[in-house]
Amino acid sequence: MNLKEHYSNLYDASIEKIKNNTYEIDDLIESKNDNRFGITLLLRPSEAVKANIQTFLSELKAIEPNQYYYESSDIHITVMSIISCYNGFQLENINIQDYIKIIQESLIDSPNIEIQFKGLTASPSCIMLQGFMNNEALNSIRDDLRQNFQNSTLEQSIDQRYAIQTAHSTVVRFKNKLEHKDAFLKTIETFKDKNFGTFKVHELDLVYNDWYQKEALVEKLFQFEL
């Protein structure tokens, strides 16, 4: 996949939808009745990179305070959604040690993963950071995860939504109508090519999570050192 082209195409199509008021509002973000949970293997950026992201988000918040902005603690890159969030999933339904074992078998030696957050992309419902990987190690781990889980009898829903190949990170979700859309989009355009920084990946976290990875609802199950 040509990541730069993929991100650019997503950006152009989604910004057009926002301009035309055909963007999507998420009605469940603040719902106390949202019981969608699952398990995810993810990684998190460095504190320095998260600080750069928050500087950007603070500018958007000043224009559109009634949208959903990710806290630094919640910003992540999904390595693999192993069980996509659904209503009624509970940890006691599975043996987490079985999942840890398969993930450990899927990791590669000395992957030396670095990720650069440079520029923005979007979907009709959110604003995302463009993530670029320095090598194919992360996707090699993903391929091994796919193979190993498919060869198991464990509950999983890998690739059922889409086959993840990117290193993007969602940082804004629309939860209300945009009241100052033109100013919001102008700021997005200003940061479109911004370099938010590069970080090395030293560990992957297996977590039990809600749809939005809210810190208060996330439970870390295991940390894998790389």
C-alpha positions in Angstrom: 0.0 0.0 0.0 1.2 3.5 -0.8 0.4 5.1 2.5 0.9 8.7 1.4 -1.5 8.3 -1.5 -4.0 6.3 0.7 -4.1 9.0 3.4 -4.3 11.8 0.8 -7.3 10.1 -0.9 -9.1 9.7 2.4 -8.4 13.3 3.3 -9.8 14.7 0.1 -12.9 12.6 0.1 -13.7 13.2 3.8 -13.0 17.0 3.8 -15.4 17.2 0.9 -18.1 15.5 2.9 -17.5 17.8 5.8 -17.8 20.8 3.5 -21.0 19.4 2.2 -22.5 18.7 5.6 -22.6 14.9 4.9 -20.1 14.1 7.7 -21.2 11.6 10.4 -22.0 12.4 14.0 -21.3 9.8 16.7 -24.3 9.7 19.0 -22.7 7.1 21.4 -19.6 8.9 22.5 -21.2 10.2 25.7 -23.7 7.4 26.2 -23.7 5.7 29.5 -25.5 2.8 27.8 -22.7 2.0 25.4 -21.6 -1.5 26.3 -19.4 -2.3 23.3 -16.2 -3.9 24.5 -13.4 -6.0 23.0 -9.7 -6.6 23.1 -7.0 -4.8 21.1 -3.3 -4.9 20.6 -2.0 -1.4 20.4 0.9 0.9 20.8 1.2 4.5 22.1 3.3 7.5 21.0 5.9 9.1 23.2 5.1 11.9 25.7 6.8 14.5 23.5 4.7 13.5 20.4 1.5 13.5 22.5 2.4 17.1 23.7 2.7 18.2 20.1 -0.7 16.6 19.3 -2.4 18.4 22.2 -1.0 21.7 20.9 -2.9 21.1 17.7 -6.0 19.9 19.4 -6.1 22.9 21.7 -6.4 25.1 18.5 -9.3 23.1 17.3 -11.0 23.1 20.7 -10.9 26.9 20.7 -13.0 26.9 17.5 -15.2 23.8 18.1 -15.3 23.1 21.8 -18.3 20.7 21.5 -16.5 17.9 19.6 -14.7 14.9 21.1 -11.0 15.4 21.5 -8.7 12.5 22.6 -6.9 12.9 25.9 -3.2 12.1 25.7 -3.8 8.9 27.7 -6.2 7.6 25.0 -4.1 8.4 21.9 -3.0 5.1 20.3 -2.3 3.2 17.1 -4.2 0.0 16.7 -1.8 -2.9 15.9 -4.7 -5.4 15.6 -8.3 -5.3 16.8 -8.4 -8.9 18.0 -12.0 -8.9 19.2 -13.8 -5.8 17.8 -16.0 -4.1 20.3 -19.5 -5.5 20.6 -22.4 -5.3 23.1 -22.1 -7.9 25.8 -18.4 -9.0 25.4 -16.9 -9.8 28.8 -13.4 -10.8 29.7 -14.6 -13.9 31.6 -15.8 -15.3 28.2 -12.2 -16.0 27.2 -9.0 -17.3 28.6 -6.7 -14.3 28.2 -3.5 -16.5 28.6 -4.3 -18.2 25.3 -4.4 -14.8 23.6 -1.1 -13.8 25.2 0.6 -17.0 24.0 -0.5 -16.5 20.3 0.6 -12.8 20.4 4.0 -13.8 21.8 4.4 -16.4 19.0 3.6 -13.7 16.5 6.2 -11.1 17.5 9.5 -10.9 15.5 13.0 -10.5 16.8 14.4 -6.9 17.0 11.7 -5.2 14.9 13.2 -1.7 15.4 9.9 0.0 14.7 9.8 3.8 14.4 6.7 5.8 13.6 6.4 9.3 12.4 3.2 11.3 12.7 3.3 13.7 9.8 0.2 15.4 8.5 -3.5 14.8 8.9 -6.1 12.6 7.2 -9.8 12.2 7.9 -12.9 10.1 7.6 -16.5 11.3 7.5 -16.6 11.0 11.3 -13.2 11.9 12.5 -9.8 13.6 12.1 -6.7 11.4 12.2 -3.0 11.7 12.2 -1.0 10.2 9.4 1.4 7.6 10.7 4.4 6.4 8.6 6.4 3.3 9.5 10.2 3.1 9.0 10.0 -0.5 7.9 7.6 -3.4 7.4 8.0 -4.9 10.8 4.7 -3.8 12.2 2.8 -5.3 9.2 4.9 -8.5 9.5 3.6 -8.8 13.0 0.1 -8.2 11.8 0.4 -10.9 9.2 1.7 -13.4 11.7 -1.2 -12.5 14.1 -3.7 -13.1 11.3 -2.2 -16.5 10.5 -1.8 -17.6 14.0 -5.3 -16.6 15.2 -6.9 -18.0 12.1 -5.2 -21.3 12.9 -6.6 -21.3 16.4 -10.1 -21.9 17.7 -10.1 -18.7 19.8 -12.8 -16.1 19.4 -11.5 -13.3 17.2 -12.8 -10.9 14.6 -9.6 -9.9 12.9 -10.1 -8.0 9.6 -13.9 -8.3 9.8 -14.2 -4.5 9.6 -11.2 -3.9 7.4 -7.6 -5.3 7.0 -5.5 -2.8 8.9 -2.2 -1.8 7.1 -1.8 1.8 8.3 -0.4 3.5 11.4 -3.0 6.2 11.8 -4.3 7.6 15.0 -7.8 9.1 15.6 -7.6 12.3 17.6 -11.0 14.0 17.0 -14.5 12.6 16.6 -17.6 14.5 15.7 -20.2 14.4 18.4 -22.2 17.5 17.5 -22.9 19.7 14.4 -19.9 21.8 13.5 -20.8 25.4 14.4 -17.8 27.1 13.0 -17.0 24.7 10.1 -15.0 27.1 7.9 -12.6 28.1 10.7 -12.3 24.5 11.8 -11.4 23.4 8.3 -9.0 26.3 7.8 -7.1 25.1 10.9 -7.1 21.5 9.7 -5.6 22.8 6.4 -2.9 24.7 8.3 -1.8 21.5 10.1 -2.3 19.3 7.1 1.4 18.6 6.6 2.6 19.3 10.2 5.3 17.0 11.6 4.1 15.9 15.0 7.3 13.9 15.7 8.8 10.5 15.5 9.0 7.8 18.2 10.4 4.4 18.7 8.1 1.5 19.7 9.4 -0.4 22.7 6.3 -2.2 23.7 2.8 -3.3 22.6 -0.1 -3.4 25.0 -3.0 -5.9 25.0 -6.0 -4.2 26.4 -9.7 -4.7 27.2 -11.3 -1.6 25.8 -14.4 0.3 24.9 -14.9 1.7 21.4 -13.0 4.9 22.1 -10.1 3.6 24.3 -11.1 5.9 27.2 -8.6 5.5 30.0 -11.2 5.0 32.7 -12.7 2.0 30.8 -9.5 0.4 29.5 -7.8 -2.4 31.4 -4.3 -3.4 30.4 -4.0 -7.1 30.2 -0.4 -7.6 29.2 2.6 -5.7 27.9 4.9 -7.2 25.3 8.4 -5.8 25.2 10.0 -5.5 21.8 
